[in-house]
């Protein structure tokens, strides 16, 4: 409670003004040590609210003039009067008018002069009194901006990059959408910018950082996409029944929708439902450009996110690590949920210190803290000095036949033999795991005995499968499962691990029309007999480039989502290989039976301690499978086609 009160109690404006004056007058000698925390000494009521339109230099809607994107600004008035320049926190989004932001679906609202009254979320309420400007950018083709939505492509990224350039004096902006009166930012900002956002917004932050733009000091992507192909496909297997053209049509303003038919058609042509990689996807893949990232990166992701799936943060994180980017990470048990709604007090405090360090240069020690915060059980967090931890090694686990058909073992030794299953589009990962100890025609399962020691998986896994299909099309799924009783967040429920309450708490200063008070949330947990900890999918034809030849073996490697999970002593670790994962991938056009060659099938799993840790954990494991039906979370809901919907 003491932590929360720190953010709920706000001093009267007179007190705040006095504190601001004292902060200005105190010299380093009388003020003591350098500041470590920005304080709410500026008036939010008297903040400057203005709008500008930044020229992107592109003409996406082909109307003969370069597109201008709308930029709404809230900034404290005192620093400018004192001749001080301040940093910027930016959220560039397509959702400010169409769909809303946050757990309460807030939209921007405006006064009669067209200046923003309500800026969604708490960022402006909290950070503007602390001496930051907050900037909300409407991506091209949305709300009050020109241009067309291109779903993570050049126009989307340039919408935000051009604003960073303008903040640093390198781009043009105007006081109106069509006028010629210039607006400049260099009189009030030092150009240091931090981008933040969940889902699509965080994705744009990734994309802008991948340009290496000067002035972008840090990004905080929350549940963000790193490659748009991997949002719509899993190695050739479609994850949705529609492509990016549906999303662009959904978020575009009615005005843009009427003039962007040509752009829509290019998206349709460039993203065929066959799942092939095209130049459109290359443009929307930020991972290869991680070597251009100069900003620090604070990643937040739900390990059970079935919207923007956890593969996205895993491949982005690994690429950043290879290029020595300063980074920090939070991994939770939730689905597609903002940390403001699953760890609110700690999140606001950590984000505050992160921006203070990265944008104000305060030596507050956050860079010396552990790199990773990981939710091990609901509301129980552990830290890791680096992530993945030192001593993590990819270890090859191999399946083998068991006493019953389709119920095999998992170990370190290569085996021979085969297992056969038939794709059943009506079944999913919860069905497979629930019946792991029973032969069922729709899956092949491989299980260790009960572990004698804890076993920690940390990072991304790969499963290599050699399978012979009976038809010309086949989709494959692979999941890793922790078999054992536990209490976890109910990520498959409506709130994806949280419940929204009616009570409100306040996280910043309020004004007429923009409250800083938001509905509280509570953890929604469920008792389970198993936990699916990682998953991946593929179209087997992706490895041959043509329809499958029935009776011919094909080898492919499935990328499984990154995770950090401890399989406790007494639990078992399972690998399941099956066909269509209902509601998480689309089924193939045929219903194949597939035969696995176990000698050429394996899982490369990131184990802390490597093969030796696995060997010790399975040593002495002799108990036989129970043969009972296990309970887990409810069946996953139909996958969302919008990288925000929860």
Beta strands, then each sheet from edge to edge (+ up, - down):
strand 1: 48-55
strand 2: 68-75
strand 3: 86-93
strand 4: 109-110
strand 5: 116-118
strand 6: 133-138
strand 7: 173-174
strand 8: 189-198
strand 9: 216-222
strand 10: 233-234
strand 11: 237-238
strand 12: 296-302
strand 13: 327-332
strand 14: 372-377
strand 15: 380-384
strand 16: 392-404
strand 17: 407-411
strand 18: 418-422
strand 19: 443-447
strand 20: 455-459
strand 21: 462-469
strand 22: 475-489
strand 23: 498-506
strand 24: 517-523
strand 25: 525-539
strand 26: 553-559
strand 27: 563-567
strand 28: 572-578
strand 29: 593-597
strand 30: 602-608
sheet 1: 7+ 1- 2+ 6- 3- 8- 9- 12- 13- 14- 15+
sheet 2: 4+ 5-
sheet 3: 10+ 11-
sheet 4: 18+ 29- 21+ 30- 16+ 17- 19- 28+ 22- 25+
sheet 5: 18+ 29- 21+ 26-
sheet 6: 20+ 27-
sheet 7: 23+ 24-
end
